[in-house]
Each structure stands twice: as C-alpha cells, then as structure tokens.
Amino acid sequence: MAVRRLTKRWVIWMREKNRNGRSIRGLAEEVGVCYSTARAAIQGATWSHLPGAFPPIPPPSSPVWKKKKGHPRGAEHHAARLTDRLVLLIRLKHGAGRSIRGLAKEFGVGYTTVWDIVNYKTWAYIRPSKEYTDMCAPHGG
C-alpha cells in the first residue's frame, strides 16, 4: 500500500463514496492512508472546512449516544437506583428552583449523585426535548 497525503480532491471523493455505501476501511486502503486518517476526514474531524462530512456528528440528544456496546448505562446498570424518567424529573425540578440537597433526600440518593446529574456529569445522554422544556417552563404574565 502506497502511503499518500490527503488532498482536498481525495477527501471529497472519499466522502461521496462513503455516503454511497463504501466502507471507510476499504476507502482508506484504496487511497493509501490509514483507517483513522480516512475516518477523521470523512466524518469531518479533520478537513472540516470542506462540505459534506458524513455522517455529521450527532447532537447529544441523538439516540446514537444512548446505547453503546460494553457496560450497561443508566437504568440498565444492575446497581442503578434511578430511571431515565427520574433523572429527567430531577433536572426539571432543579431547573424550577429545588435545591440539590432536597432532591437528594426526596429521591433517596446522595447529594453528589444529584449534583452530577444536574451538571450532566452522569446520565448526560438524557436530555429533555425542546417541546417538553417549553411546556414545563413557567409562563410570564
């Protein structure tokens, strides 16, 4: 395999071929670059000034972030005391002015647990939809 330097033309070509179903690994071999270089160029981590990065990096609310292979996350973990809905409820109540200490007592978890939840240090993949937060927001009069 010849080692090449990527050019604008190669990056655009790889993005187009990947969009049409070609694998990143196959494209990397064909162009003569390593897999990680091709992946970064196709997904827009590098060469971001060029249009057509595929796939675009999904927002944090995307289901892509919710399920990963490996260890279970959130309520799926065997030691979880909270569910996705309770985490959402904790964040909404905190947003409405409830104290972290009061929420910890109400939900039977520690202060640090609630602090981590409301600051998105844990359970970060759970985010309320815009419609839901608009519906729950206090209306000015």
Secondary structure, 3 states (H helix, E strand, C coil): CCCCCCCHHHHHHHHHHHHCCCCHHHHHHHHCCCHHHHHHHHHCCCCCCCCCCCCCCCCCCCHHHHCCCCCCCHHHCCCCCCCHHHHHHHHHHHHCCCCHHHHHHHHCCCHHHHHHHHCCCCCCCCCCCHHHHHHHCCCCC
